[in-house]
């Protein structure tokens, strides 16, 4: 609008910024929290090449509309907007809304413009975002704790029991209705709940990330429509899950091809000392999958040193290094309490060329060391996952379903014969939500999943022998005597010189 087109009596009009008298307590959600969308702005019109303004061109911001009520803001969107976070804090600290241009505020321009009087501010600001962002704001912005004193941490999942199951099923049905999708059959609802439990990582809980479920139901509706069905069935939900896995499986398929071609060496038959199949997890966005990794260990006479090859090559994360130190402490505590620990050991992840982190391979590394020391072969038909404590107890790990399925796919491609399987921590049993083909293979006896509580249980299953601990003790005693025999001449020479 040109200035010449303004009504002649404009100066006598009233510029009403906000009228919420009929709406009660305002609740405002600002989806684009820019500096001017928060505190308002003064607009200009062009007249003969110059920018002109008056009181009628003052525009309110979200804080004006929410004054006396509640303002809802996405913390991530707010922090991504230049100057918006500081403007919000300044308004809350001074308890007034001051409309000003960002360029004028920082002295970038010196033109004459309107300076509206500050408006008293009294509202509640609700910031919502992820936990990491909240922790960063608490750590790096001292004013954040002063301004936002009430924290609320919401659950990502809920316990699913007989009382909650019908309510959750109705939630799934409402997601389909709200999106105007075909109704779900009872078998489809059951399959969605199974996936929700897997997404939560616990078969006793289900996820509250409903947007993921909504996307799954929408894709299942597409598959049902292709088949000419008016109701979504279990097969449609499964087809959607399979299609999603196929779309994001390029890296997984490529790694499997390299294993099956022999480029990456993974044995799934026979038995070898000092070698075991560990399981590594790869996370790419919201997609996670696992592949077996060959872990080897060598042992020799020494002074009780455990050389972590990954750490020596600067390819070990802090958690993995901690796991190796814990298994080193276990070895020393069990086998060197009353005698010298005359052992040097070197565990390694073979054919890995990037950083390795996490302690879920510490059980596999320990088993490889014990196998090498005792000279007892480990069955390569097994893969192992789990961390250990200093007493040799096996502790829970994450991504247990992906790890089992990763080894299952390699064994299935080579042919299942009933001897392959995976050892998992006993405390991870409640987290099992495996794919249907894995469950069926276990039922048919073509694949196995064993839960173990200690390293001794694991070694008995991996070797088929229950005397591994005794053999290790004998071997360590032999190494101790041999070390004394080697050091004896040097000790006598020192005494002679003295």
Buried (B, 14 or more C-beta within 10 A) or exposed (E): EEBEEBEEEEEEEEEEBBEBEEEEEBBBEBEEBBBBBBBBBBEBBEEEEEEEBBEBBBBBBBBBBBBBBBBBBBBEBBBEBEBBBEBBBBBBEEEBBBBBBBEBBEEEEEEEEBEBEBBEBEBEBBBEBEEEBBEBBEEEBEBBEEEBEEEEEEEEBBEBEEEBBEEBBEBBBEBBEEEEBBEBBEBBBBBBBBBBBBBBBBBEBBBBBBEBBBBBBBBBBBBBBEEEBEEBBBBBBBBBBEBBEEEBEEEBEEBBEBBBEEEBEBBBEEBBBBBBBBBBBBEEEEBBBBBBBBBBBBBEEBEBEBBBBBBEEEBBBEBBBBBBBBBBBBBBEBBBEEEBBBBBBBBBBBEBEEEBBBBBBBBBBBBBBBBBBBEBBBBBBBBBBBBBBBEBBBBBBBBBBBBBBBBBBBBBEBEBEEBBBBBBBBBBEBBBBBBEEBBEBBEEEBBBBBBBBBBBBBBBBBBEEEEBBEBBBEBBEEBBEEBEEEEEEEEEEEEEEE
